[in-house]
Amino acid sequence: MAWLIFFLSYPVPICLLCTLIILASLFLPTSSRKAAFTMPPGPTPLPIIGNLHLLDIKRQDKSILKLAKKYGPVFTLHFGFQKVVVLTGYEAVKDALVNFTEEFVDRPLIPIFEQIQHGHGVFFSTGELWRATRRFTMSSMRNLGVGRTLIEERILEELSFLVEDIKAFKGEPFSLRTFNRAPTNITFVLLFGEREICFEVGLGYNQEHQKVGHAHVGLQKETFPGSGHRGTMVIPSLTSVLLDKSHWETPDEFNPNHFLDAEGKFVKKEAFVPFSLGRRNCMGESLAKMELFLFFAGLLQKFTFQPPPGLTERDLDLTVPQTTFTLRPQPQLTCAVPHD
C-alpha cells in the first residue's frame, strides 16, 4: 500500500526511472549476456544495482551464507555492473586459496584503498610490488625477533605487567578490553623498543574462533574451475569456513568441544583458519599464536575468571554489534579471582 501511495504521488519520476532501467537491461553488451551463461549460478541481477538489494550492509556475512544455501558453495553476485564470484565453505575456499595459489594471489583495484595507499602496502598491492613488500616485511619481523626466543621473553615480560594490572582490580569487575593493551604493547616493543601503556585499540583475543569476514578478496588471474572467467573478482568467505556445519557441530555457539576428542585431548581442526589460507595468509600468525598461548596459559595459572556477581552465562549478550572486516563481540565484564 505504501508503494502505491508513493507511486501516485510521484508518477512521472518513477515512470522515467523504470524506463531507464528497462533500456539499460536491453542495451547491455551482448558479451556480458553471454558471459552470464558460463558463470556459476546466482540470483538474477536487477539493472544498475545488480544484487545489492539482497545484501544486508551491516551483516553481509549472513546474507552470503543465506545465498549459499540456495545457490551452492560457489555462486555469482553482481555488485552493480561488477560480477563477483563468492566461495563459501571450507572445501571451496581451500581449493581456491591452496590448490590455485597463483591464480588468487592478486588484489582487485578498490578505489578507497587506492586513494589511501596508492597501490602500495602489503594488503592491497599486487604483482612484484606485493611480493617484494611481503618478503621485506617477513624479513623485518624475523630480524625483530618474531619466531625466536627473544620475542617469547618479551611476551612473558608483558604478561607480568598484565598480571599486576588485573590484580589491581582486587576481584572487582573490569572490562575485557583491559587485555587489549598486552598484544598492543608487544607490537610497540617490536617497532619502537618500548611499551605504549595508555594506547588501547581493539585488537582483542580469539575466544574460540576469530570469525573473520570477507578480508580476503582475490583477483582471478587464470581460470578456476567453475568460477567463470579470467580477471573475475573472487571473494572467499572465511566466515563461512568458520561456520561450516560439515566441520563444526555447533558453529553458532562457543563450544570448546569442537577441539577435543572423546577422551578430552586436543584435536587440530583443518577448518580452523582465522588467519586465512594460501600466500595471502596473515603474516603475524606465528606471533599471534605465541601471544595467545603464553597469555592464556599464564593468566589461567594465576586467576580464576568469573562473570560479575548476579550475571550468569545466559545473561551474556553474544550478538555481533556490527561488521567491518571482522566480527567483534559486545563489550563484556569479568572478575579475576587470584589463586591462593
C-alpha angles and dihedrals in degrees: 000000000000091000091052092052090048091050093049090049095052107022099150100051091044093050090049091050092050090050092052092049092051092047091049091053093048096049099046110130113274090232090059092053092048092048090059090069092059097046123091115270120276145143118307108260123232118229114274098355098050109191098334090115089066095058124086102219092210095047108024089155091065092047091053093048090051092051091047090059089059103036103028134248094306117046143148128248130183118220095194104301093342115103114214129184114214122205119201134179129034098277096052095042094046092047090055102040099037106029095037099035099149093045092060103035098099129078128226120240108268110188098215093053091042089057092048102039104018091221094308131114131064098273106057105016119107142201122010092343090061093046093051092045093050093047091050093047094049091047091049092050091052091048089052091056105265109152093017137095090260094069091046089057090050091051093049090049090052090047090060090055091048092051090053091048091053093046088056090068089063094214094311121131116276136173120270086227086079086081091060093078094065101063089037090056091050089057091048092050090052094048104033106016096242141069123262099215099182098041111108125179132160100260091130131170133278108250102187102324130011091221101210120197126209098318093136112071115168136192112221108231095179134019116288114199111267097000103099126238140000111269094030116143110243126197115196106199108221089182089064090053093053089048097041106138092205088066104028122055094205105014095172095054135070099251120162088188087079085079099041131080126218090279094051095254122141116266123196110227117211091206092060098100108148089150094051127238139264129028093323094058119132112287091208094058096110092047093047093049092050091049092049094050097045096042096046095043092046095047095046090052090056105035146029109222118215138171115262115273112286093018120110132188090260090059094059115111104222097169117124111247097203142342127236119143091321137031107248124201125232116265110271138188128223140178122227115208111195117232115246 
